[in-house]
Amino acid sequence: MSSSASIGGVAIQQRRERERAERHQLIVDAARQLAETEGWEAVTTRRLAERVEYSQPVLYSHFKGKDAIVRAVAIESFGVLAEQLRAARTAHAEPAAALRALAVAYLDFASARPALYEVMFVRPTDLAFGTSEAPAPLRAAFGEILTAVQPLAGGHDLETLTEVVWSALHGLATLTSGQRLRPAQHQARLDLLLGRLTG
């Protein structure tokens, strides 16, 4: 085989991989958009096939089924959350201010992107949490909370305290979304929580 034929074969393979990655992302984007506009019950392989203009067998060549697509959306969403938490945290040098900014960013994400928050933290999933098998974007989001908590941990176990902070933020986000808390006391609740952590 000539070197030019070999180079051509590599180029074709790279183009196929790029096109496959683009199709994969198109399916994930379509699922996310459909969930955010109509809810997760509207996300079916039939609806996605119609939306992305591929046959269902093409979808199944990328994902085993709806659960795998939902999982991909969740993983991608953790990456988005991690970026927003990092931006909020790094905007403040003082530890208490950095933690407050991160907490506000977390709650804002949950409020602004309820369908994504649901698939990340509420819907049943096979994603591994709290282990080395957890996907990198998930670990990155948890790592942002851990980094914000670290200067304020005192003698507490850092990962355990981070889990408690995360649990508190998740509770506030979930109960607020479910309209189970007094809306006028949102800021007071956050002040009390953060005051306990930083005081």
TISELO-466767 format. One record per residue: residue in one letter; x, y, z of N, C-alpha, C in turn; residue number from 0. Coordinates in steps of 0.001 Angstrom, whole numbers. Atoms other than C-alpha are relative to their C-alpha. Layout:
<zalos>
+---------+---------+---------+---------+---------+---------+---------+---------+---------+---------+-----+
: residuo :      nu :      nv :      nw :     cau :     cav :     caw :      cu :      cv :      cw : num :
+---------+---------+---------+---------+---------+---------+---------+---------+---------+---------+-----+
:       a :       X :       Y :       Z :       X :       Y :       Z :       X :       Y :       Z : NUM :
...
+---------+---------+---------+---------+---------+---------+---------+---------+---------+---------+-----+
</zalos>
This chain:
<zalos>
+---------+---------+---------+---------+---------+---------+---------+---------+---------+---------+-----+
: residuo :      nu :      nv :      nw :     cau :     cav :     caw :      cu :      cv :      cw : num :
+---------+---------+---------+---------+---------+---------+---------+---------+---------+---------+-----+
:       m :     850 :   -1189 :       0 :       0 :       0 :       0 :     887 :    1241 :       0 :   0 :
:       s :    -801 :   -1216 :      50 :    1364 :    3432 :    -910 :    -262 :     854 :    1216 :   1 :
:       s :     173 :    -876 :   -1160 :    1887 :    6051 :    1740 :   -1181 :     933 :    -192 :   2 :
:       s :    1135 :    -901 :     238 :    -693 :    8303 :      68 :   -1326 :    -718 :     241 :   3 :
:       a :    1222 :     775 :    -257 :   -3306 :    5519 :     190 :    -198 :    -190 :    1493 :   4 :
:       s :      77 :     166 :   -1455 :   -2461 :    4936 :    3840 :    -485 :    1276 :     669 :   5 :
:       i :     422 :   -1303 :    -556 :   -2825 :    8641 :    4615 :   -1475 :     242 :    -303 :   6 :
:       g :    1406 :    -155 :     368 :   -6124 :    8677 :    2731 :    -913 :    -835 :     872 :   7 :
:       g :     793 :     866 :    -872 :   -7390 :    5744 :    4784 :    -141 :     563 :    1397 :   8 :
:       v :      35 :    -627 :   -1329 :   -6479 :    7517 :    8011 :    -949 :    1183 :      -2 :   9 :
:       a :     870 :   -1179 :     101 :   -8243 :   10673 :    6833 :   -1466 :    -405 :     -27 :  10 :
:       i :    1384 :     490 :      62 :  -11399 :    8708 :    6003 :    -459 :    -479 :    1373 :  11 :
:       q :     327 :     487 :   -1341 :  -11325 :    7016 :    9406 :    -231 :    1157 :     965 :  12 :
:       q :     149 :   -1164 :    -883 :  -10856 :   10354 :   11172 :   -1304 :     725 :    -295 :  13 :
:       r :    1252 :    -662 :     369 :  -13750 :   11854 :    9197 :   -1194 :    -783 :     536 :  14 :
:       r :    1098 :     832 :    -515 :  -15997 :    8906 :   10148 :    -148 :     147 :    1507 :  15 :
:       e :      42 :    -168 :   -1459 :  -15066 :    9247 :   13823 :    -556 :    1364 :     373 :  16 :
:       r :     508 :   -1351 :    -259 :  -15728 :   12985 :   13698 :   -1504 :      68 :    -247 :  17 :
:       e :    1436 :       2 :     314 :  -19113 :   12452 :   12035 :    -782 :    -779 :    1050 :  18 :
:       r :     658 :     785 :   -1048 :  -19988 :    9783 :   14609 :    -119 :     813 :    1285 :  19 :
:       a :      20 :    -840 :   -1207 :  -19050 :   12140 :   17457 :   -1022 :    1123 :    -144 :  20 :
:       e :     981 :   -1072 :     236 :  -21163 :   14889 :   15880 :   -1431 :    -534 :     122 :  21 :
:       r :    1331 :     612 :    -142 :  -24170 :   12529 :   15594 :    -320 :    -271 :    1458 :  22 :
:       h :     156 :     280 :   -1432 :  -23660 :   11455 :   19203 :    -407 :    1280 :     748 :  23 :
:       q :     288 :   -1261 :    -685 :  -23638 :   15092 :   20375 :   -1358 :     547 :    -406 :  24 :
:       l :    1296 :    -467 :     476 :  -26658 :   15938 :   18224 :   -1136 :    -701 :     733 :  25 :
:       i :    1021 :     771 :    -721 :  -28666 :   13178 :   19913 :     -92 :     470 :    1448 :  26 :
:       v :     -18 :    -479 :   -1386 :  -27588 :   14324 :   23395 :    -643 :    1383 :      94 :  27 :
:       d :     563 :   -1355 :      -2 :  -28437 :   17957 :   22574 :   -1514 :     -36 :    -200 :  28 :
:       a :    1441 :     105 :     270 :  -31839 :   16965 :   21200 :    -743 :    -510 :    1228 :  29 :
:       a :     628 :     527 :   -1213 :  -32638 :   14941 :   24328 :     -86 :    1068 :    1077 :  30 :
:       r :      -4 :   -1063 :   -1004 :  -31639 :   17817 :   26586 :   -1054 :    1057 :    -319 :  31 :
:       q :     952 :   -1040 :     399 :  -33691 :   20349 :   24608 :   -1439 :    -475 :     153 :  32 :
:       l :    1353 :     553 :    -119 :  -36733 :   18086 :   24508 :    -417 :     -96 :    1462 :  33 :
:       a :     300 :     100 :   -1432 :  -36533 :   17447 :   28254 :    -256 :    1373 :     606 :  34 :
:       e :     157 :   -1338 :    -580 :  -36170 :   21142 :   29023 :   -1266 :     699 :    -473 :  35 :
:       t :    1218 :    -638 :     490 :  -39168 :   22095 :   26899 :   -1266 :    -792 :     318 :  36 :
:       e :    1199 :     822 :    -166 :  -41517 :   19122 :   27411 :      66 :    -992 :    1154 :  37 :
:       g :    -141 :     951 :   -1101 :  -40152 :   17053 :   30321 :     597 :   -1310 :    -469 :  38 :
:       w :    -706 :    1233 :     346 :  -38330 :   13730 :   30460 :    -902 :   -1075 :    -579 :  39 :
:       e :     907 :    1006 :     554 :  -41433 :   11697 :   29638 :    -118 :     148 :   -1510 :  40 :
:       a :      73 :    -241 :    1446 :  -41350 :   13275 :   26165 :    1232 :    -518 :    -734 :  41 :
:       v :   -1243 :     469 :     628 :  -37826 :   11962 :   25546 :    -120 :   -1491 :    -278 :  42 :
:       t :      77 :    1384 :     450 :  -38342 :    8767 :   23583 :     913 :    -145 :   -1222 :  43 :
:       t :    -867 :     195 :    1166 :  -36171 :    7210 :   20907 :    -736 :     390 :   -1290 :  44 :
:       r :     777 :    -394 :    1191 :  -38980 :    7785 :   18394 :      31 :    1509 :    -190 :  45 :
:       r :     -17 :   -1463 :      96 :  -39208 :   11502 :   19192 :    1386 :     512 :    -338 :  46 :
:       l :   -1364 :    -442 :     283 :  -35430 :   11846 :   19155 :     377 :    -283 :   -1451 :  47 :
:       a :    -294 :     340 :    1400 :  -35161 :   10052 :   15808 :    -639 :    1018 :    -943 :  48 :
:       e :     683 :   -1009 :     814 :  -37710 :   12472 :   14355 :     729 :    1339 :      78 :  49 :
:       r :    -612 :   -1309 :    -214 :  -35962 :   15484 :   15851 :    1359 :     119 :    -679 :  50 :
:       v :   -1349 :     -70 :     584 :  -32448 :   14632 :   14664 :      33 :    -520 :   -1435 :  51 :
:       e :     134 :     489 :    1375 :  -33722 :   13120 :   11383 :     937 :   -1162 :    -300 :  52 :
:       y :    -694 :    1276 :     189 :  -32001 :    9780 :   11872 :    -999 :   -1098 :     309 :  53 :
:       s :     864 :    1141 :    -313 :  -33612 :    6359 :   11952 :     285 :    -471 :    1427 :  54 :
:       q :    -218 :     547 :   -1338 :  -34062 :    4622 :   15303 :    1204 :    -944 :      38 :  55 :
:       p :   -1217 :     821 :     -28 :  -31416 :    2020 :   14328 :    1292 :     813 :      94 :  56 :
:       v :   -1190 :    -857 :    -122 :  -28914 :    4886 :   13943 :     162 :     436 :    1450 :  57 :
:       l :     -77 :    -361 :   -1420 :  -29788 :    6051 :   17462 :     544 :   -1167 :     817 :  58 :
:       y :    -437 :    1168 :    -762 :  -29298 :    2516 :   18754 :    1449 :    -384 :    -307 :  59 :
:       s :   -1423 :     238 :     268 :  -25887 :    2396 :   17083 :     884 :     882 :     884 :  60 :
:       h :    -723 :    -896 :    -895 :  -24889 :    5214 :   19444 :    -314 :    -292 :    1470 :  61 :
:       f :     466 :     209 :   -1368 :  -26925 :    4377 :   22557 :    -847 :   -1267 :      58 :  62 :
:       k :     781 :    1231 :    -153 :  -28474 :    1169 :   23888 :   -1492 :     278 :     117 :  63 :
:       g :    1401 :    -350 :    -167 :  -31706 :    2998 :   24609 :    -122 :    1337 :     693 :  64 :
:       k :     258 :   -1294 :    -621 :  -33317 :    5945 :   26333 :     846 :     199 :    1254 :  65 :
:       d :    -759 :    -153 :   -1245 :  -31575 :    5265 :   29653 :    1441 :     429 :    -269 :  66 :
:       a :   -1375 :    -368 :     335 :  -28171 :    5526 :   28001 :      88 :    1442 :    -487 :  67 :
:       i :      38 :   -1392 :     460 :  -29139 :    8821 :   26338 :    -157 :     935 :    1194 :  68 :
:       v :     221 :    -802 :   -1207 :  -30422 :   10193 :   29635 :    1276 :      73 :     830 :  69 :
:       r :   -1272 :      45 :    -730 :  -27171 :    9114 :   31297 :    1009 :     967 :    -622 :  70 :
:       a :    -932 :    -900 :     692 :  -25161 :   11007 :   28655 :    -347 :    1459 :     260 :  71 :
:       v :     424 :   -1377 :    -306 :  -27224 :   14156 :   29252 :     411 :     360 :    1432 :  72 :
:       a :    -366 :    -257 :   -1397 :  -26636 :   13842 :   33012 :    1494 :     273 :     132 :  73 :
:       i :   -1457 :    -178 :     -95 :  -22869 :   13470 :   32604 :     410 :    1350 :    -571 :  74 :
:       e :    -319 :   -1298 :     607 :  -22691 :   16457 :   30276 :    -445 :    1149 :     913 :  75 :
:       s :     531 :   -1045 :    -884 :  -24808 :   18485 :   32714 :     888 :     204 :    1224 :  76 :
:       f :    -945 :    -147 :   -1104 :  -22374 :   17756 :   35545 :    1190 :     856 :    -427 :  77 :
:       g :   -1081 :    -834 :     506 :  -19683 :   19312 :   33366 :    -387 :    1470 :     -22 :  78 :
:       v :     497 :   -1381 :      13 :  -21803 :   22442 :   32913 :     -54 :     545 :    1423 :  79 :
:       l :      79 :    -430 :   -1398 :  -22465 :   22627 :   36658 :    1389 :     258 :     561 :  80 :
:       a :   -1365 :    -172 :    -503 :  -18761 :   22178 :   37453 :     594 :    1319 :    -476 :  81 :
:       e :    -526 :   -1253 :     544 :  -17866 :   25089 :   35163 :    -617 :    1201 :     711 :  82 :
:       q :     670 :   -1122 :    -659 :  -20460 :   27354 :   36780 :     444 :     131 :    1459 :  83 :
:       l :    -475 :     -39 :   -1388 :  -19372 :   26394 :   40305 :    1428 :     544 :      62 :  84 :
:       r :   -1393 :    -459 :      28 :  -15703 :   26981 :   39405 :      58 :    1511 :    -232 :  85 :
:       a :      15 :   -1437 :     291 :  -16455 :   30409 :   37935 :    -434 :     800 :    1225 :  86 :
:       a :     491 :    -699 :   -1191 :  -18390 :   31420 :   41052 :    1035 :     -28 :    1117 :  87 :
:       r :    -967 :     159 :   -1099 :  -15810 :   30054 :   43493 :    1255 :     823 :    -227 :  88 :
:       t :   -1281 :    -668 :     263 :  -12744 :   31513 :   41808 :    -131 :    1513 :    -139 :  89 :
:       a :     202 :   -1454 :      63 :  -14298 :   34976 :   41598 :     244 :     662 :    1355 :  90 :
:       h :    -189 :    -536 :   -1354 :  -13659 :   35366 :   45355 :    1207 :    -652 :     657 :  91 :
:       a :   -1196 :     527 :    -674 :  -10377 :   34999 :   47222 :    -299 :    -394 :    1441 :  92 :
:       e :     312 :     254 :   -1413 :  -11934 :   35037 :   50709 :    -859 :   -1268 :      91 :  93 :
:       p :     690 :    1303 :     -23 :  -13092 :   31485 :   51664 :   -1502 :      68 :     231 :  94 :
:       a :    1438 :     -62 :    -271 :  -16485 :   32424 :   53109 :    -757 :     571 :   -1202 :  95 :
:       a :     637 :    -597 :    1183 :  -17301 :   34590 :   50078 :      -9 :    -984 :   -1162 :  96 :
:       a :     -74 :     989 :    1071 :  -16161 :   31842 :   47705 :   -1056 :   -1086 :     196 :  97 :
:       l :    1006 :    1022 :    -277 :  -18394 :   29277 :   49421 :   -1400 :     544 :    -246 :  98 :
:       r :    1312 :    -607 :     227 :  -21366 :   31655 :   49359 :    -285 :      93 :   -1501 :  99 :
:       a :     195 :    -141 :    1446 :  -20863 :   32357 :   45655 :    -273 :   -1363 :    -634 : 100 :
:       l :     213 :    1349 :     526 :  -20626 :   28626 :   44941 :   -1400 :    -488 :     361 : 101 :
:       a :    1336 :     441 :    -434 :  -23792 :   27920 :   46964 :   -1086 :     679 :    -825 : 102 :
:       v :     979 :    -737 :     808 :  -25698 :   30623 :   45106 :     -16 :    -537 :   -1430 : 103 :
:       a :     -79 :     532 :    1355 :  -24446 :   29283 :   41758 :    -670 :   -1369 :     -93 : 104 :
:       y :     615 :    1328 :     -25 :  -25547 :   25753 :   42710 :   -1527 :     124 :      -3 : 105 :
:       l :    1447 :    -163 :    -101 :  -29040 :   26888 :   43695 :    -572 :     662 :   -1251 : 106 :
:       d :     447 :    -640 :    1238 :  -29302 :   29114 :   40616 :     -86 :   -1017 :   -1134 : 107 :
:       f :      19 :    1041 :    1027 :  -28414 :   26163 :   38372 :   -1238 :    -872 :     168 : 108 :
:       a :    1157 :     859 :    -263 :  -31077 :   24002 :   40036 :   -1302 :     696 :    -376 : 109 :
:       s :    1212 :    -768 :     301 :  -33661 :   26771 :   39620 :    -159 :     261 :   -1493 : 110 :
:       a :      53 :    -375 :    1417 :  -32757 :   27728 :   36046 :     -96 :   -1207 :    -932 : 111 :
:       r :     -37 :    1196 :     864 :  -32280 :   24183 :   34672 :    -626 :   -1198 :     724 : 112 :
:       p :     618 :    1063 :    -810 :  -34809 :   22015 :   36551 :      26 :   -1375 :    -654 : 113 :
:       a :     -18 :    1313 :     662 :  -34908 :   19251 :   33921 :    1385 :    -634 :     102 : 114 :
:       l :   -1363 :     522 :    -133 :  -31121 :   18907 :   34023 :     260 :    -407 :    1446 : 115 :
:       y :    -210 :     323 :   -1411 :  -31061 :   19014 :   37818 :    -708 :   -1304 :     359 : 116 :
:       e :     755 :    1231 :    -267 :  -33719 :   16301 :   37902 :     754 :   -1230 :    -483 : 117 :
:       v :    -671 :    1178 :     547 :  -31742 :   13957 :   35657 :    1335 :    -247 :     698 : 118 :
:       m :   -1267 :     147 :    -700 :  -28526 :   14606 :   37592 :    -178 :    -556 :    1404 : 119 :
:       f :      83 :     258 :   -1436 :  -29836 :   14239 :   41134 :   -1277 :    -667 :     493 : 120 :
:       v :    1287 :     488 :    -490 :  -33424 :   12987 :   41279 :    -421 :   -1304 :    -689 : 121 :
:       r :     420 :    1202 :     734 :  -34197 :   10435 :   38544 :     932 :   -1172 :     314 : 122 :
:       p :    -863 :    1179 :    -190 :  -32942 :    6859 :   39050 :    1063 :     -67 :   -1096 : 123 :
:       t :   -1100 :      51 :     954 :  -29577 :    6365 :   37388 :    1003 :   -1071 :     414 : 124 :
:       d :   -1060 :     953 :    -333 :  -26724 :    3891 :   37171 :    1351 :     701 :     157 : 125 :
:       l :   -1246 :    -731 :    -197 :  -24139 :    6647 :   37569 :     582 :    -317 :    1372 : 126 :
:       a :    -677 :     257 :   -1272 :  -21582 :    5879 :   40254 :     296 :    1324 :     686 : 127 :
:       f :    -295 :   -1182 :    -813 :  -21420 :    8495 :   42999 :     926 :    -430 :    1128 : 128 :
:       g :    -842 :     249 :   -1165 :  -18714 :    8686 :   45638 :    1014 :   -1112 :    -159 : 129 :
:       t :   -1008 :    1029 :     239 :  -16386 :    6168 :   43992 :     936 :     472 :   -1101 : 130 :
:       s :    -951 :    -348 :    1065 :  -13413 :    6269 :   41656 :    -582 :    -278 :   -1380 : 131 :
:       e :     637 :     283 :    1283 :  -15737 :    4947 :   38928 :    -935 :    1129 :    -442 : 132 :
:       a :     867 :   -1120 :     366 :  -17748 :    8190 :   38965 :     573 :     711 :   -1230 : 133 :
:       p :    -493 :    -713 :    1187 :  -17537 :    9984 :   35611 :     735 :    1289 :     381 : 134 :
:       a :    -839 :   -1171 :    -298 :  -14992 :   12818 :   35483 :    -808 :    1279 :     222 : 135 :
:       p :     756 :   -1230 :    -259 :  -17595 :   15637 :   35147 :    -696 :      -7 :    1364 : 136 :
:       l :     628 :     104 :   -1322 :  -19390 :   14366 :   38260 :    1028 :     280 :    1095 : 137 :
:       r :   -1066 :    -232 :    -983 :  -16120 :   14263 :   40201 :     446 :    1457 :      -8 : 138 :
:       a :    -402 :   -1408 :      98 :  -15301 :   17755 :   38918 :    -982 :     897 :     754 : 139 :
:       a :     997 :    -811 :    -710 :  -18574 :   19194 :   40253 :     144 :    -174 :    1504 : 140 :
:       f :    -193 :     249 :   -1431 :  -18084 :   17526 :   43635 :    1306 :     661 :     461 : 141 :
:       g :   -1287 :    -596 :    -339 :  -14463 :   18720 :   43588 :     -72 :    1501 :     198 : 142 :
:       e :     156 :   -1448 :    -187 :  -15570 :   22329 :   43253 :    -583 :     307 :    1382 : 143 :
:       i :     566 :    -206 :   -1334 :  -17707 :   22044 :   46374 :    1058 :    -297 :    1056 : 144 :
:       l :   -1055 :     383 :    -944 :  -14868 :   20272 :   48198 :    1058 :    1096 :     122 : 145 :
:       t :   -1017 :   -1052 :     -10 :  -12389 :   23003 :   47205 :    -489 :    1235 :     749 : 146 :
:       a :     560 :   -1150 :    -715 :  -14735 :   25691 :   48525 :    -116 :    -275 :    1493 : 147 :
:       v :     175 :     361 :   -1404 :  -15310 :   23818 :   51786 :    1345 :    -137 :     728 : 148 :
:       q :   -1286 :     352 :    -619 :  -11651 :   22906 :   52421 :     564 :    1046 :     965 : 149 :
:       p :    -580 :    -973 :    -936 :  -10461 :   26204 :   53969 :    -812 :     180 :    1276 : 150 :
:       l :     908 :    -203 :   -1121 :  -13415 :   26101 :   56371 :    -276 :   -1296 :     759 : 151 :
:       a :     318 :    1324 :    -549 :  -13294 :   22411 :   57320 :     426 :    -182 :    1446 : 152 :
:       g :    -471 :     173 :   -1372 :  -11410 :   22815 :   60583 :     478 :   -1423 :     212 : 153 :
:       g :    -425 :    1368 :    -294 :  -10946 :   19397 :   62179 :    -906 :   -1064 :    -573 : 154 :
:       h :     945 :     973 :     557 :  -13783 :   17750 :   60254 :     608 :    -747 :   -1182 : 155 :
:       d :    -399 :     728 :    1188 :  -13247 :   15050 :   57648 :    -512 :     759 :   -1220 : 156 :
:       l :     339 :    -897 :    1108 :  -13193 :   17066 :   54420 :   -1076 :    -571 :    -916 : 157 :
:       e :     980 :     558 :     935 :  -15098 :   14683 :   52157 :   -1370 :    -154 :     649 : 158 :
:       t :    1284 :     139 :    -699 :  -17764 :   14013 :   54772 :    -676 :    1349 :     152 : 159 :
:       l :     579 :   -1338 :    -131 :  -18262 :   17726 :   55436 :    -503 :     494 :   -1354 : 160 :
:       t :     428 :    -401 :    1344 :  -18444 :   18339 :   51684 :   -1308 :    -681 :    -373 : 161 :
:       e :    1255 :     702 :     263 :  -21145 :   15676 :   51404 :   -1158 :     629 :     770 : 162 :
:       v :    1042 :    -650 :    -795 :  -23087 :   17408 :   54192 :    -407 :    1327 :    -633 : 163 :
:       v :     298 :   -1286 :     662 :  -22800 :   20797 :   52442 :    -805 :    -254 :   -1267 : 164 :
:       w :     705 :     347 :    1240 :  -23850 :   19240 :   49147 :   -1430 :    -445 :     321 : 165 :
:       s :    1337 :     473 :    -392 :  -26771 :   17490 :   50887 :    -899 :    1163 :     399 : 166 :
:       a :     786 :   -1165 :    -414 :  -27910 :   20773 :   52421 :    -434 :     825 :   -1211 : 167 :
:       l :     341 :    -761 :    1199 :  -27766 :   22571 :   49082 :   -1032 :    -757 :    -838 : 168 :
:       h :     958 :     807 :     755 :  -29582 :   19694 :   47379 :   -1381 :      58 :     658 : 169 :
:       g :    1277 :     -95 :    -706 :  -32268 :   19772 :   50062 :    -685 :    1323 :    -254 : 170 :
:       l :     581 :   -1319 :     278 :  -32771 :   23499 :   49608 :    -511 :      76 :   -1432 : 171 :
:       a :     394 :     -54 :    1406 :  -32868 :   23127 :   45823 :   -1265 :    -810 :    -254 : 172 :
:       t :    1122 :     891 :     263 :  -35299 :   20209 :   45855 :   -1283 :     475 :     674 : 173 :
:       l :    1187 :    -475 :    -722 :  -37657 :   21584 :   48493 :    -511 :    1316 :    -573 : 174 :
:       t :     416 :   -1256 :     635 :  -37671 :   24996 :   46822 :    -711 :    -292 :   -1313 : 175 :
:       s :     619 :     368 :    1278 :  -38449 :   23430 :   43442 :   -1383 :    -585 :     209 : 176 :
:       g :    1282 :     612 :    -299 :  -41275 :   21449 :   45002 :    -958 :     917 :     731 : 177 :
:       q :     813 :   -1021 :    -688 :  -42649 :   24648 :   46598 :    -395 :    -461 :    1405 : 178 :
:       r :     226 :     488 :   -1360 :  -42273 :   23113 :   50052 :     544 :     961 :    1054 : 179 :
:       l :    -588 :    -957 :    -935 :  -40500 :   26108 :   51602 :    -597 :    1389 :    -220 : 180 :
:       r :     515 :   -1367 :     105 :  -41541 :   29687 :   52310 :     905 :     814 :    -927 : 181 :
:       p :    -839 :    -713 :     975 :  -40321 :   31692 :   49286 :     719 :    1215 :     581 : 182 :
:       a :    -588 :   -1233 :    -529 :  -39677 :   34854 :   51292 :    1207 :    -255 :     894 : 183 :
:       q :   -1091 :     312 :    -922 :  -37200 :   33035 :   53542 :    1208 :    -639 :    -689 : 184 :
:       h :   -1108 :     638 :     733 :  -34854 :   31804 :   50805 :    1358 :     537 :     447 : 185 :
:       q :   -1288 :    -598 :    -372 :  -32074 :   34241 :   51640 :     335 :    -280 :    1460 : 186 :
:       a :    -237 :     252 :   -1420 :  -32502 :   33753 :   55388 :     488 :   -1433 :     225 : 187 :
:       r :    -438 :    1396 :    -131 :  -32141 :   29979 :   55013 :    1449 :    -151 :    -446 : 188 :
:       l :   -1365 :      90 :     507 :  -28991 :   30358 :   52944 :     975 :     670 :     962 : 189 :
:       d :    -859 :    -698 :    -967 :  -27537 :   32880 :   55405 :     240 :    -861 :    1234 : 190 :
:       l :    -122 :     841 :   -1188 :  -28225 :   30531 :   58311 :     914 :   -1188 :    -265 : 191 :
:       l :    -833 :    1140 :     356 :  -26672 :   27533 :   56559 :    1472 :     398 :    -104 : 192 :
:       l :   -1382 :    -423 :     211 :  -23552 :   29389 :   55479 :     614 :     584 :    1262 : 193 :
:       g :    -489 :    -539 :   -1266 :  -23277 :   31165 :   58811 :     483 :   -1109 :     918 : 194 :
:       r :    -404 :    1159 :    -815 :  -23103 :   27780 :   60556 :    1329 :    -586 :    -512 : 195 :
:       l :   -1201 :     587 :     593 :  -20398 :   26621 :   58151 :    1215 :     896 :     150 : 196 :
:       t :   -1145 :    -923 :      17 :  -18258 :   29737 :   58182 :     230 :     697 :    1329 : 197 :
:       g :    -154 :    -725 :   -1273 :  -18848 :   31046 :   61700 :     862 :    -731 :     984 : 198 :
+---------+---------+---------+---------+---------+---------+---------+---------+---------+---------+-----+
</zalos>
